[in-house]
Amino acid sequence: MLESPQSFVVREECQKAASQNGFRRILGEEAGWAAFGSTTAHGTIHLAASGPQGPWFLALDHPGVIQELSLPVATVSGPGHARFAFDTLGALYTALHRTYELGVSLPDAPLQEFERRVAGLPRTTEAERLVVQRIGQDIFRERLLDYWQGRCPLTGISDPALLRASHIVPWSECESDAERLDVHNGLLLSALWDAAFDRALVTFDDQGRPEFSASLSEQARAELRWRSPIPLTDGHRRRLARHRECMRAEQS
């Protein structure tokens, strides 16, 4: 049973949890659910609780975020497309932090940010087009850092200077800006893995496991260490199928 209307303690805790995780716009309360928005992350979140000691509840309306959170859905009724329950505020904070990361990185948030930042910029000369491209590539990297939580999924390396935003379908071969900026068209890889991936010396199967080119030396393979497969979505897999074809074509 939800506390409705929310008591002072529950209301304050909900506002604090939302604000500290990027959802600072207070949108009101209805039937015990307090709604919050963000100026940067897509979607509205709703927070509720059974009482000051919990459990705590999160409702989401962004299908992409819901899918990638991969959390068990709670049976409680309420707003949004899905609702989740948490025994502690710490668990709620963790879910909210990931919700925000996904909300700013999933389509089409990066595209909208790009269009806003390049609106009115000239694209007549090559130098001007390069400026626009650099803005897009910077946004792509920032959003990949959010999506992959600031670390290479293969190696766990989290030093920003050693991380690269790797396009699966290259920037120049994408059919639209939406494709160029889609985080499912990218992997956050450490520099050595990025170099090998960019030159089609390594690719990944549908389970996120590396596949090495026959032209890659045994010494190089030994240096390309990894500890776990890359977690992939169908969007990644579809583009990686093309990348595998390119690697095989270069080998033939």
NORMO-V741003 format. One record per residue. N is the residue number from 1. PHI is phi in whole degrees, 0 to 359 (NA if undefined). D_FIRST is the distance of its C-alpha to the first C-alpha in Angstrom with 1 decimal. Layout:
n=N phi=PHI d_first=D_FIRST
n=N phi=PHI d_first=D_FIRST
This chain:
n=1 phi=NA d_first=0.0
n=2 phi=278 d_first=3.8
n=3 phi=283 d_first=6.6
n=4 phi=214 d_first=8.9
n=5 phi=289 d_first=11.7
n=6 phi=293 d_first=11.9
n=7 phi=288 d_first=13.8
n=8 phi=302 d_first=17.3
n=9 phi=295 d_first=16.7
n=10 phi=296 d_first=13.9
n=11 phi=299 d_first=16.0
n=12 phi=294 d_first=19.0
n=13 phi=293 d_first=17.8
n=14 phi=296 d_first=16.7
n=15 phi=295 d_first=20.1
n=16 phi=295 d_first=21.9
n=17 phi=297 d_first=20.6
n=18 phi=294 d_first=21.4
n=19 phi=297 d_first=24.7
n=20 phi=288 d_first=25.9
n=21 phi=241 d_first=25.4
n=22 phi=94 d_first=27.3
n=23 phi=250 d_first=24.8
n=24 phi=261 d_first=26.1
n=25 phi=272 d_first=25.9
n=26 phi=274 d_first=23.1
n=27 phi=250 d_first=22.2
n=28 phi=108 d_first=19.8
n=29 phi=230 d_first=16.1
n=30 phi=213 d_first=14.5
n=31 phi=54 d_first=11.1
n=32 phi=87 d_first=9.8
n=33 phi=256 d_first=11.9
n=34 phi=266 d_first=15.2
n=35 phi=259 d_first=18.1
n=36 phi=220 d_first=21.2
n=37 phi=230 d_first=24.5
n=38 phi=222 d_first=27.6
n=39 phi=278 d_first=31.3
n=40 phi=240 d_first=32.2
n=41 phi=262 d_first=29.4
n=42 phi=285 d_first=28.5
n=43 phi=93 d_first=25.2
n=44 phi=248 d_first=22.2
n=45 phi=251 d_first=19.2
n=46 phi=232 d_first=15.7
n=47 phi=237 d_first=13.7
n=48 phi=209 d_first=10.2
n=49 phi=204 d_first=8.4
n=50 phi=279 d_first=5.8
n=51 phi=175 d_first=9.1
n=52 phi=300 d_first=12.8
n=53 phi=262 d_first=13.1
n=54 phi=88 d_first=10.7
n=55 phi=294 d_first=9.9
n=56 phi=250 d_first=11.0
n=57 phi=231 d_first=10.9
n=58 phi=233 d_first=14.1
n=59 phi=244 d_first=15.0
n=60 phi=232 d_first=18.8
n=61 phi=242 d_first=21.3
n=62 phi=262 d_first=24.4
n=63 phi=302 d_first=25.3
n=64 phi=296 d_first=27.8
n=65 phi=294 d_first=25.6
n=66 phi=302 d_first=22.9
n=67 phi=296 d_first=25.7
n=68 phi=276 d_first=27.3
n=69 phi=292 d_first=24.3
n=70 phi=54 d_first=24.2
n=71 phi=255 d_first=20.7
n=72 phi=295 d_first=18.6
n=73 phi=277 d_first=16.2
n=74 phi=275 d_first=12.5
n=75 phi=273 d_first=11.2
n=76 phi=296 d_first=8.3
n=77 phi=277 d_first=9.8
n=78 phi=165 d_first=11.4
n=79 phi=282 d_first=14.9
n=80 phi=78 d_first=17.7
n=81 phi=271 d_first=19.2
n=82 phi=202 d_first=17.0
n=83 phi=228 d_first=13.9
n=84 phi=227 d_first=14.0
n=85 phi=244 d_first=12.1
n=86 phi=222 d_first=14.0
n=87 phi=286 d_first=14.1
n=88 phi=230 d_first=16.4
n=89 phi=294 d_first=17.5
n=90 phi=299 d_first=20.8
n=91 phi=293 d_first=19.5
n=92 phi=297 d_first=17.8
n=93 phi=300 d_first=21.2
n=94 phi=299 d_first=23.1
n=95 phi=294 d_first=21.3
n=96 phi=293 d_first=21.7
n=97 phi=299 d_first=25.4
n=98 phi=293 d_first=26.0
n=99 phi=301 d_first=24.3
n=100 phi=293 d_first=26.8
n=101 phi=303 d_first=29.7
n=102 phi=288 d_first=29.1
n=103 phi=295 d_first=28.5
n=104 phi=267 d_first=32.0
n=105 phi=248 d_first=33.8
n=106 phi=284 d_first=32.8
n=107 phi=304 d_first=34.8
n=108 phi=250 d_first=35.7
n=109 phi=300 d_first=34.9
n=110 phi=298 d_first=38.2
n=111 phi=295 d_first=40.3
n=112 phi=295 d_first=39.0
n=113 phi=297 d_first=39.7
n=114 phi=298 d_first=43.1
n=115 phi=298 d_first=44.0
n=116 phi=292 d_first=43.1
n=117 phi=283 d_first=45.2
n=118 phi=256 d_first=48.2
n=119 phi=303 d_first=48.3
n=120 phi=88 d_first=51.9
n=121 phi=286 d_first=53.3
n=122 phi=290 d_first=56.7
n=123 phi=224 d_first=57.2
n=124 phi=283 d_first=60.9
n=125 phi=264 d_first=62.4
n=126 phi=298 d_first=61.5
n=127 phi=297 d_first=60.6
n=128 phi=292 d_first=58.2
n=129 phi=294 d_first=56.5
n=130 phi=293 d_first=56.2
n=131 phi=298 d_first=54.4
n=132 phi=297 d_first=51.8
n=133 phi=297 d_first=51.5
n=134 phi=297 d_first=51.0
n=135 phi=299 d_first=48.2
n=136 phi=298 d_first=46.5
n=137 phi=292 d_first=47.1
n=138 phi=294 d_first=45.7
n=139 phi=297 d_first=42.5
n=140 phi=301 d_first=42.3
n=141 phi=296 d_first=42.8
n=142 phi=300 d_first=40.1
n=143 phi=286 d_first=37.5
n=144 phi=295 d_first=38.6
n=145 phi=300 d_first=38.1
n=146 phi=294 d_first=34.5
n=147 phi=298 d_first=33.9
n=148 phi=267 d_first=35.5
n=149 phi=58 d_first=34.1
n=150 phi=72 d_first=37.6
n=151 phi=212 d_first=39.1
n=152 phi=293 d_first=41.3
n=153 phi=291 d_first=39.2
n=154 phi=280 d_first=42.4
n=155 phi=250 d_first=43.6
n=156 phi=83 d_first=40.8
n=157 phi=298 d_first=43.3
n=158 phi=237 d_first=41.6
n=159 phi=289 d_first=44.7
n=160 phi=306 d_first=44.6
n=161 phi=294 d_first=48.4
n=162 phi=256 d_first=48.4
n=163 phi=253 d_first=45.8
n=164 phi=234 d_first=46.9
n=165 phi=273 d_first=45.1
n=166 phi=264 d_first=46.6
n=167 phi=286 d_first=46.7
n=168 phi=280 d_first=46.7
n=169 phi=272 d_first=48.4
n=170 phi=304 d_first=50.8
n=171 phi=310 d_first=50.4
n=172 phi=291 d_first=53.8
n=173 phi=260 d_first=53.0
n=174 phi=288 d_first=49.6
n=175 phi=277 d_first=49.9
n=176 phi=204 d_first=47.7
n=177 phi=295 d_first=46.1
n=178 phi=300 d_first=42.7
n=179 phi=292 d_first=43.9
n=180 phi=297 d_first=45.4
n=181 phi=258 d_first=42.2
n=182 phi=286 d_first=39.7
n=183 phi=295 d_first=38.3
n=184 phi=280 d_first=38.4
n=185 phi=257 d_first=42.2
n=186 phi=211 d_first=42.3
n=187 phi=230 d_first=42.1
n=188 phi=264 d_first=42.1
n=189 phi=241 d_first=44.9
n=190 phi=294 d_first=47.0
n=191 phi=303 d_first=50.5
n=192 phi=293 d_first=52.4
n=193 phi=296 d_first=49.9
n=194 phi=299 d_first=50.0
n=195 phi=299 d_first=53.8
n=196 phi=292 d_first=53.9
n=197 phi=292 d_first=51.3
n=198 phi=297 d_first=52.9
n=199 phi=263 d_first=56.3
n=200 phi=56 d_first=54.9
n=201 phi=268 d_first=55.8
n=202 phi=211 d_first=52.3
n=203 phi=220 d_first=49.6
n=204 phi=223 d_first=46.3
n=205 phi=278 d_first=45.4
n=206 phi=291 d_first=42.2
n=207 phi=265 d_first=40.6
n=208 phi=81 d_first=41.6
n=209 phi=267 d_first=44.5
n=210 phi=295 d_first=47.8
n=211 phi=237 d_first=50.8
n=212 phi=263 d_first=54.0
n=213 phi=292 d_first=57.1
n=214 phi=296 d_first=60.2
n=215 phi=277 d_first=62.0
n=216 phi=277 d_first=59.8
n=217 phi=292 d_first=61.7
n=218 phi=298 d_first=60.6
n=219 phi=297 d_first=60.7
n=220 phi=295 d_first=58.3
n=221 phi=299 d_first=55.9
n=222 phi=295 d_first=55.9
n=223 phi=280 d_first=55.0
n=224 phi=276 d_first=52.1
n=225 phi=280 d_first=49.7
n=226 phi=210 d_first=46.1
n=227 phi=245 d_first=43.3
n=228 phi=200 d_first=40.8
n=229 phi=296 d_first=40.7
n=230 phi=278 d_first=39.3
n=231 phi=287 d_first=35.9
n=232 phi=242 d_first=36.7
n=233 phi=259 d_first=35.2
n=234 phi=298 d_first=37.0
n=235 phi=297 d_first=38.3
n=236 phi=296 d_first=40.0
n=237 phi=298 d_first=41.3
n=238 phi=299 d_first=43.0
n=239 phi=283 d_first=44.8
n=240 phi=293 d_first=45.7
n=241 phi=300 d_first=47.4
n=242 phi=294 d_first=49.8
n=243 phi=297 d_first=50.3
n=244 phi=296 d_first=51.3
n=245 phi=297 d_first=53.8
n=246 phi=297 d_first=55.3
n=247 phi=296 d_first=55.8
n=248 phi=293 d_first=57.4
n=249 phi=295 d_first=59.6
n=250 phi=290 d_first=60.9
n=251 phi=280 d_first=61.7
n=252 phi=278 d_first=63.7
